[in-house]
Structure formats: structure tokens, C-alpha cells
Amino acid sequence: MTARAAAAGRSRPELITDTALALLVERGMRGLTHRAVDERAGLPQGSTSNYVRTRQALLEATVRRLAEREAQVLALDGVPAPSTGLDGVVGALAAALHRHLTHHRELLVARYELGLEATRRPELREFYDATGRRRFREPLNALMAAAGSREPERHALSLTAWCEGLMFSCAAGSYHSAVPGEEELRRGFGELLHGMLGTPGVPGTPDA
């Protein structure tokens, strides 16, 4: 492990994939090469190739690391059980999305770069989708089922689409400089979840 990696408390693979994510944000997909990762990370030439020999392997490792970091930011495993009340779920989801939008926007940019590349690489598409399904889609399906949804997969899709739309708008779209506050996100989640689940009372609205 290099001194730089040790100082950051990261393993060599984490240093390589974190560097790959940073390069995606700064230079786009064309700027992500084995050599560029070595140079940016301060590693001896050939270090990245020793860890991931092909471009496909580099992209898969980067997707995996991105999912790990986004999972840490969103912390879906820390969302209160719906049985304790839907308002707790709404608050936790709003806090998680606000945290992602305000402090980890670079991860979203990297995700869009990888997602677009996956549309051109069928082998990456399969890995990208499987990683996202395991990390995010399945937990959301379970959350909606626990909240009483009779169609948890469909409702999870609606929830994901709403979040993804906000993420893109705030990271790379027309709301780049107007990220909604946590309370605004709380109201949005409340309207969406209460509406889908048919539960009374939407937090922050006059009839709640």
C-alpha cells in the first residue's frame, strides 16, 4: 500500500477505484484509463493493470465501488421500519436524498457516465444492473412491501423514478443551482408515499 493510500485509510483497490470515479467526474469516460489512474493516484505504472487487467474489469470494479459509496451515503439499511409510522420513513428518505444532492453530487455524475457507457457495452449493462438491483432495488422493494404496498415492485419503481429525476435535475440538469431543501424533499416524499399507499395525512400539507 502506498503512503497516500495508508494516509487516507484506504486499501489499494479502494484507492484505484476512488481515483477512477474522480477521473470520470473530471474527464469523462475517455479520460478513464489504467495509466491515468496510476498517474492520478501516485501509483507505479502498471499498478492498476495488476489489479484489473482489462477495461471491462476496471469498469466493473468502478461500478462496484460506486455502489458501495452510494449505499453508505443513502444508508437505506438505517431507514426506520414502516411499522413504526410512515413519517419516519419519509424523514429518513428525505435526509438521505438531501445528503446525496448536497455533499456527494460527484457520485451522481460518475454514475451517469457509467450508466451511459453501459448502454454501449452489453457486458457492462448486465453487471451494472445486477449491482444496482442488489444494492438499491431489492431493498426498496422490501421497504414498500413492509409499508403495506400491494404492488411493491411497481411502487418502488415510481419512487426510484422520482428520486432519479431529482438527482439528474440537481446534478446535471436545470436545477443544478437550485437544490431543494430537506423540508421540501420531505413534503415530496410524503405526497408520493402517502398517495401510493393510500394512507391519510401528508406531512406539511394543509389537510395533514
C-alpha positions in Angstrom: 0.0 0.0 0.0 1.3 3.5 -0.8 1.8 6.2 1.7 -1.1 8.1 0.1 -3.5 5.2 0.4 -2.4 4.5 4.0 -2.9 8.1 4.9 -6.4 8.1 3.5 -7.2 4.8 5.3 -8.0 3.0 2.0 -6.8 -0.2 0.6 -5.1 -0.3 -2.8 -8.3 -1.4 -4.6 -10.2 1.4 -3.0 -7.6 3.9 -3.9 -7.7 2.7 -7.5 -11.5 2.7 -7.8 -12.0 6.0 -6.0 -9.4 7.5 -8.4 -11.3 6.1 -11.3 -14.5 7.7 -10.0 -12.7 11.1 -9.7 -11.4 10.8 -13.2 -14.9 10.1 -14.6 -16.2 13.2 -13.0 -13.3 15.4 -14.2 -12.6 14.0 -17.6 -15.5 11.7 -18.6 -15.3 8.2 -19.9 -12.5 8.9 -22.4 -10.3 10.1 -19.6 -10.5 6.9 -17.6 -7.6 4.7 -18.5 -5.3 2.4 -16.5 -2.4 4.8 -17.0 -4.4 7.8 -15.9 -5.5 6.1 -12.7 -1.9 5.2 -11.9 -0.7 8.8 -12.5 -3.6 10.4 -10.6 -3.3 8.1 -7.6 0.5 8.4 -7.5 1.0 4.7 -8.1 3.8 3.0 -10.0 2.9 2.4 -13.6 1.2 -0.9 -14.1 -0.4 -1.0 -10.6 -4.0 -0.6 -11.9 -3.4 -3.2 -14.6 -2.2 -5.6 -11.9 -5.5 -5.2 -10.1 -7.8 -5.0 -13.1 -6.2 -6.1 -16.3 -8.9 -5.2 -18.8 -11.0 -2.2 -19.3 -14.1 -4.2 -18.6 -12.6 -5.3 -15.3 -11.8 -1.7 -14.5 -15.3 -0.5 -15.2 -16.9 -3.3 -13.2 -14.6 -2.5 -10.2 -15.6 1.1 -10.5 -19.3 0.3 -10.6 -18.9 -1.9 -7.5 -17.1 0.9 -5.6 -19.6 3.5 -6.7 -22.4 1.3 -5.4 -20.6 0.9 -2.1 -20.1 4.6 -1.6 -23.7 5.5 -2.6 -25.0 2.8 -0.3 -23.0 4.5 2.5 -24.5 7.9 1.7 -28.1 6.8 1.3 -27.9 4.3 4.3 -31.1 2.6 3.3 -30.5 0.0 6.0 -31.0 2.8 8.5 -34.5 3.7 7.4 -37.0 3.1 10.2 -39.3 0.2 9.8 -42.6 1.3 8.3 -44.4 -0.4 11.1 -43.3 2.5 13.4 -45.0 5.0 11.2 -44.6 6.3 7.6 -43.4 9.7 8.7 -40.2 8.2 10.0 -39.6 6.6 6.6 -40.4 9.9 4.8 -37.9 11.8 7.1 -35.1 9.3 6.6 -35.5 9.2 2.8 -35.6 13.0 2.6 -32.4 13.3 4.7 -30.7 10.7 2.6 -31.5 12.3 -0.7 -30.6 15.8 0.6 -27.3 14.4 1.8 -26.6 12.9 -1.6 -27.6 16.0 -3.5 -25.6 18.5 -1.4 -22.5 16.6 -0.3 -22.0 13.8 -2.8 -23.1 15.2 -6.1 -19.9 13.9 -7.8 -21.0 10.4 -7.3 -24.1 11.1 -9.3 -22.0 12.5 -12.2 -19.9 9.3 -12.1 -23.0 7.2 -12.1 -24.3 8.9 -15.2 -21.0 8.3 -17.0 -21.1 4.6 -16.1 -24.8 4.2 -16.9 -24.3 5.7 -20.4 -21.3 3.5 -21.1 -23.4 0.5 -20.1 -25.8 1.3 -22.9 -23.0 0.7 -25.3 -21.4 -2.3 -23.6 -23.9 -5.2 -23.0 -21.4 -7.0 -20.7 -21.2 -3.9 -18.5 -25.0 -3.4 -18.7 -25.5 -6.8 -17.1 -23.1 -6.1 -14.3 -24.4 -2.5 -13.7 -28.0 -3.7 -13.5 -27.2 -6.6 -11.2 -25.2 -4.3 -8.8 -28.0 -1.7 -8.6 -30.6 -4.4 -8.1 -28.8 -5.9 -5.2 -27.8 -2.6 -3.5 -30.9 -0.5 -4.1 -33.8 -2.1 -6.0 -34.3 -5.1 -3.7 -34.1 -3.0 -0.5 -36.7 -0.6 -1.9 -39.0 -3.4 -2.9 -38.8 -4.8 0.6 -39.4 -1.3 2.1 -42.6 -0.8 0.0 -43.8 -4.3 0.9 -43.2 -3.6 4.6 -45.1 -0.3 4.2 -48.2 -2.2 3.1 -47.9 -1.9 -0.7 -49.9 -4.4 -2.7 -47.6 -3.8 -5.6 -44.2 -3.2 -4.1 -42.2 -3.5 -7.3 -44.3 -1.0 -9.2 -44.3 1.4 -6.3 -40.6 1.0 -5.8 -40.2 1.9 -9.5 -42.2 5.0 -9.0 -40.2 6.0 -6.0 -36.9 5.3 -7.8 -38.0 7.3 -10.9 -39.0 10.3 -8.8 -35.6 10.2 -7.0 -33.7 9.7 -10.2 -35.4 12.6 -11.8 -34.5 14.9 -8.9 -30.9 13.6 -8.8 -30.3 14.2 -12.5 -32.0 17.7 -12.4 -29.9 18.7 -9.5 -26.6 17.2 -10.6 -26.6 17.9 -14.3 -29.9 19.4 -15.2 -31.8 22.7 -14.9 -31.9 22.6 -11.1 -28.1 22.3 -10.8 -28.0 25.6 -8.8 -31.4 25.2 -7.0 -31.2 22.0 -4.9 -34.4 21.6 -2.9 -34.1 21.8 0.9 -34.6 18.8 3.2 -38.1 20.0 4.2 -39.1 20.4 0.5 -37.9 16.8 -0.1 -39.8 15.6 2.9 -43.0 17.0 1.5 -42.3 15.4 -1.8 -41.7 12.0 -0.3 -44.7 12.4 1.9 -47.0 13.2 -1.0 -45.6 10.4 -3.1 -45.7 7.6 -0.4 -49.0 8.5 1.2 -50.5 8.8 -2.3 -49.2 5.5 -3.5 -50.1 3.6 -0.3 -53.5 5.3 0.2 -52.7 6.5 3.7 -54.2 9.6 5.2 -52.3 12.7 6.0 -49.4 14.1 4.0 -46.8 15.9 6.2 -46.5 19.6 5.6 -49.8 19.9 3.7 -52.8 21.9 5.0 -55.1 18.8 5.3 -52.5 16.7 7.1 
